[in-house]
Amino acid sequence: MLKKGNKLYSILTGTCPKCHLESMYEDKNPYHLARIFKMHERCSHCGTKYKIEPSFFYGAMYVSYGVGIAFAVTAFVIAFLFIGTSLTTTFISIVVTMVVFMPIIIRLSRNIWINIFIKYDPKAVKN
């Protein structure tokens, strides 16, 4: 289902948006919070520069808002509509969901943001 060449592959795996061969992050685990924002400067396979310009990833904050809303709505639907909890318990479940998934939301937002500007190129790999 998720094959190289698909933007969703790069978004979900955090790989280079151009060649899909290398992780953009120095540490693949988003829960190592001290290293959550640490990225390689360039892809070692195709040479793509990840920070296209200074403060490039500030735009990912806007994407983060939408991704966070999607996680919150999902928590609401599961807690309130499927499980049938009270509004207070539902609110607590939304807050817990947002806190627990914050590192994943941050990484997904960055991955989505960079994939908006860089497209997959199978010929991008340096020889």
TORRO-718288 format. One record per residue (C-alpha): x, y, z; residue in three letters; residue number from 1. Coordinates in Angstrom, 1 decimal, padded with zeros to 4 digits. Layout:
N
+--------+--------+--------+------+-----+
!      X !      Y !      Z ! type ! seq !
+--------+--------+--------+------+-----+
!      X !      Y !      Z !  Ala ! NUM !
...
+--------+--------+--------+------+-----+
END
This chain:
127
+--------+--------+--------+------+-----+
!      X !      Y !      Z ! type ! seq !
+--------+--------+--------+------+-----+
!  000.0 !  000.0 !  000.0 !  Met !   1 !
!  002.6 !  002.5 !  001.0 !  Leu !   2 !
!  005.3 !  002.5 ! -001.7 !  Lys !   3 !
!  008.1 !  004.8 ! -002.4 !  Lys !   4 !
!  006.9 !  007.5 ! -004.8 !  Gly !   5 !
!  003.8 !  008.2 ! -002.8 !  Asn !   6 !
!  003.7 !  011.4 ! -000.8 !  Lys !   7 !
!  001.9 !  009.6 !  002.0 !  Leu !   8 !
!  005.0 !  007.3 !  002.3 !  Tyr !   9 !
!  007.3 !  010.2 !  002.9 !  Ser !  10 !
!  004.8 !  011.9 !  005.3 !  Ile !  11 !
!  004.2 !  008.8 !  007.4 !  Leu !  12 !
!  007.8 !  007.6 !  007.5 !  Thr !  13 !
!  009.6 !  010.9 !  007.7 !  Gly !  14 !
!  011.9 !  010.1 !  004.8 !  Thr !  15 !
!  013.4 !  012.6 !  002.2 !  Cys !  16 !
!  010.5 !  013.9 !  000.1 !  Pro !  17 !
!  012.6 !  013.8 ! -003.1 !  Lys !  18 !
!  014.1 !  010.3 ! -003.0 !  Cys !  19 !
!  012.4 !  008.5 ! -000.1 !  His !  20 !
!  015.7 !  006.8 !  000.9 !  Leu !  21 !
!  016.8 !  008.5 !  004.1 !  Glu !  22 !
!  015.1 !  009.7 !  007.3 !  Ser !  23 !
!  015.1 !  013.5 !  007.5 !  Met !  24 !
!  015.5 !  013.3 !  011.3 !  Tyr !  25 !
!  018.7 !  012.5 !  013.2 !  Glu !  26 !
!  016.6 !  010.4 !  015.6 !  Asp !  27 !
!  013.6 !  008.6 !  014.1 !  Lys !  28 !
!  011.9 !  008.3 !  017.5 !  Asn !  29 !
!  009.7 !  011.4 !  018.0 !  Pro !  30 !
!  009.4 !  010.6 !  021.7 !  Tyr !  31 !
!  013.1 !  011.5 !  022.3 !  His !  32 !
!  011.9 !  015.1 !  023.0 !  Leu !  33 !
!  015.4 !  016.6 !  023.3 !  Ala !  34 !
!  016.0 !  015.6 !  019.6 !  Arg !  35 !
!  012.5 !  016.0 !  018.2 !  Ile !  36 !
!  013.5 !  019.0 !  015.9 !  Phe !  37 !
!  017.0 !  017.8 !  015.0 !  Lys !  38 !
!  017.1 !  017.2 !  011.3 !  Met !  39 !
!  019.9 !  016.4 !  008.9 !  His !  40 !
!  020.9 !  019.4 !  006.8 !  Glu !  41 !
!  020.8 !  017.5 !  003.5 !  Arg !  42 !
!  019.8 !  014.1 !  002.3 !  Cys !  43 !
!  022.9 !  012.0 !  001.8 !  Ser !  44 !
!  021.4 !  010.2 ! -001.2 !  His !  45 !
!  020.0 !  013.0 ! -003.3 !  Cys !  46 !
!  021.5 !  016.2 ! -001.7 !  Gly !  47 !
!  018.1 !  017.8 ! -001.0 !  Thr !  48 !
!  018.3 !  020.6 !  001.5 !  Lys !  49 !
!  015.6 !  020.2 !  004.1 !  Tyr !  50 !
!  015.6 !  023.8 !  005.4 !  Lys !  51 !
!  014.8 !  025.5 !  002.1 !  Ile !  52 !
!  015.1 !  028.9 !  003.7 !  Glu !  53 !
!  015.6 !  030.2 !  007.3 !  Pro !  54 !
!  012.5 !  029.6 !  009.4 !  Ser !  55 !
!  011.1 !  027.3 !  006.7 !  Phe !  56 !
!  009.3 !  025.1 !  009.2 !  Phe !  57 !
!  007.4 !  027.9 !  010.9 !  Tyr !  58 !
!  004.7 !  027.2 !  008.3 !  Gly !  59 !
!  004.4 !  023.7 !  009.7 !  Ala !  60 !
!  002.7 !  025.4 !  012.7 !  Met !  61 !
! -000.4 !  026.0 !  010.6 !  Tyr !  62 !
! -000.4 !  022.4 !  009.5 !  Val !  63 !
!  000.0 !  021.4 !  013.1 !  Ser !  64 !
! -003.2 !  023.1 !  014.0 !  Tyr !  65 !
! -005.1 !  021.1 !  011.5 !  Gly !  66 !
! -003.5 !  017.8 !  012.4 !  Val !  67 !
! -004.1 !  018.6 !  016.1 !  Gly !  68 !
! -007.8 !  019.3 !  015.4 !  Ile !  69 !
! -008.0 !  015.9 !  013.5 !  Ala !  70 !
! -006.5 !  014.1 !  016.5 !  Phe !  71 !
! -008.9 !  016.0 !  018.9 !  Ala !  72 !
! -012.0 !  015.2 !  016.9 !  Val !  73 !
! -011.0 !  011.6 !  016.6 !  Thr !  74 !
! -010.6 !  011.4 !  020.4 !  Ala !  75 !
! -014.0 !  013.1 !  020.8 !  Phe !  76 !
! -015.7 !  010.6 !  018.5 !  Val !  77 !
! -014.1 !  007.6 !  020.1 !  Ile !  78 !
! -014.7 !  008.8 !  023.7 !  Ala !  79 !
! -018.1 !  010.4 !  023.4 !  Phe !  80 !
! -019.9 !  008.7 !  020.5 !  Leu !  81 !
! -018.5 !  005.2 !  020.6 !  Phe !  82 !
! -017.7 !  004.6 !  024.2 !  Ile !  83 !
! -020.4 !  007.0 !  025.6 !  Gly !  84 !
! -018.4 !  008.8 !  028.3 !  Thr !  85 !
! -019.5 !  012.0 !  030.0 !  Ser !  86 !
! -018.5 !  015.4 !  028.6 !  Leu !  87 !
! -015.9 !  015.8 !  031.4 !  Thr !  88 !
! -014.3 !  012.5 !  030.7 !  Thr !  89 !
! -014.4 !  013.2 !  026.9 !  Thr !  90 !
! -012.6 !  016.5 !  027.5 !  Phe !  91 !
! -010.0 !  014.8 !  029.6 !  Ile !  92 !
! -009.5 !  012.2 !  026.9 !  Ser !  93 !
! -009.0 !  014.9 !  024.3 !  Ile !  94 !
! -006.4 !  016.7 !  026.5 !  Val !  95 !
! -004.6 !  013.4 !  027.2 !  Val !  96 !
! -004.6 !  012.5 !  023.5 !  Thr !  97 !
! -003.2 !  015.9 !  022.5 !  Met !  98 !
! -000.4 !  015.6 !  025.1 !  Val !  99 !
!  000.5 !  012.0 !  024.3 !  Val ! 100 !
!  000.5 !  012.5 !  020.5 !  Phe ! 101 !
!  002.2 !  015.9 !  020.5 !  Met ! 102 !
!  005.5 !  014.6 !  019.2 !  Pro ! 103 !
!  003.8 !  012.7 !  016.4 !  Ile ! 104 !
!  001.7 !  015.7 !  015.5 !  Ile ! 105 !
!  004.9 !  017.9 !  015.3 !  Ile ! 106 !
!  006.7 !  015.4 !  013.1 !  Arg ! 107 !
!  003.7 !  014.8 !  010.9 !  Leu ! 108 !
!  003.2 !  018.5 !  010.4 !  Ser ! 109 !
!  006.8 !  019.0 !  009.4 !  Arg ! 110 !
!  006.6 !  016.1 !  007.0 !  Asn ! 111 !
!  003.4 !  017.4 !  005.4 !  Ile ! 112 !
!  004.8 !  020.9 !  005.1 !  Trp ! 113 !
!  008.0 !  019.9 !  003.3 !  Ile ! 114 !
!  006.1 !  017.5 !  001.1 !  Asn ! 115 !
!  004.0 !  020.4 ! -000.1 !  Ile ! 116 !
!  007.1 !  022.1 ! -001.6 !  Phe ! 117 !
!  009.3 !  019.1 ! -002.7 !  Ile ! 118 !
!  008.0 !  016.3 ! -004.9 !  Lys ! 119 !
!  009.3 !  012.8 ! -005.4 !  Tyr ! 120 !
!  011.8 !  012.3 ! -008.1 !  Asp ! 121 !
!  013.0 !  008.7 ! -008.7 !  Pro ! 122 !
!  016.0 !  010.0 ! -010.7 !  Lys ! 123 !
!  017.2 !  012.3 ! -007.8 !  Ala ! 124 !
!  019.6 !  009.8 ! -006.3 !  Val ! 125 !
!  023.3 !  010.8 ! -006.9 !  Lys ! 126 !
!  025.4 !  008.3 ! -008.6 !  Asn ! 127 !
+--------+--------+--------+------+-----+
END
